[in-house]
């Protein structure tokens, strides 16, 4: 009888820890715009952004959720538009680290707050599932506002990169995609986190069950890699820091292998979401070369 009580107590403890882990994973602390702006200014200049013409607009996703977005015009005549998707806990300002590079190539920029981030209504993260549906809605809005015939592309970082790849399952009306330090699936990332917290990794499965029970989405379904290969032979560039110990570069290698014809660039000496800072010239050249191979307008 005592053993039964012990087993029940242990089961209840595991269930409680699983609920807490589930909520921790889905509701991480998000940055506000002041925090995000401060971080950006410590790492690069935002003068180009401040002097750019900007137009805020709202995007309504398929389930009625609204997202804050901003169109950032490039100086002169635009040769295309790129939609930048930021990482987890960040907001639209966090995507600006890639903006000046694209402006110099002649792109208008669209930055937006991912679901549950920035100016949007607080809600839980589904690590690319609902977020990819939101991105599909952003793409439709951008196409309506863009000049016909000009390429529209996607560029995402971390969660934004995973969202970019997951969105490809719907074959959106885009011309290219760049994914920087994306995860192929979220479960291994959570397992690494549990190891770092010195907790047993089996808790990821019970937390996934709690996520399904209470929020409708299991961790095991958060798999951008399942969106590959995309239709229409879409050009995809995977970029990853070779020294990323948060989302290991093997995630991008795996997705590159799953998408025949895609490109892969590993940036040396770069950790998570820092490739553009570790080697900015190499990063910009990789993107420019990728675009030049697929679009005549961007050939040198």
Number of C-alpha atoms within 10 A of each C-alpha: 6 7 8 9 10 11 12 12 12 12 12 12 12 15 17 15 15 22 20 13 21 24 18 12 19 17 16 13 12 16 16 15 16 9 13 18 17 11 13 16 11 9 10 11 12 18 10 14 17 10 11 15 12 15 11 12 13 13 21 14 18 12 9 9 13 19 24 22 21 18 21 22 21 25 15 10 10 17 18 23 27 26 28 28 32 27 24 20 19 23 29 24 26 25 24 23 18 18 25 18 19 19 24 12 18 19 27 24 28 27 24 30 24 30 25 22 26 22 18 17 13 12 11 17 23 24 26 26 18 22 24 25 18 24 29 23 18 22 22 15 15 19 16 9 10 16 14 10 8 15 19 24 22 25 25 24 28 22 27 30 29 30 33 31 32 27 24 23 17 13 13 15 15 20 19 20 23 26 26 31 33 32 33 25 20 21 19 17 15 20 18 17 15 17 11 9 10 9 13 10 16 11 20 24 17 21 25 22 21 23 23 16 11 13 15 10 19 20 24 16 17 21 20 26 22 17 20 17 21 21 12 8 13 18 21 26 22 25 28 31 25 19 18 20 12 15 23 20 25 15 19 26 19 13 23 22 15 16 19 14 14 19 17 20 20 19 23 15 13 19 21 20 20 20 24 20 15 16 14 15 11 16 20 17 12 18 18 17 15 20 19 14 13 14 13 9 14 15 12 8
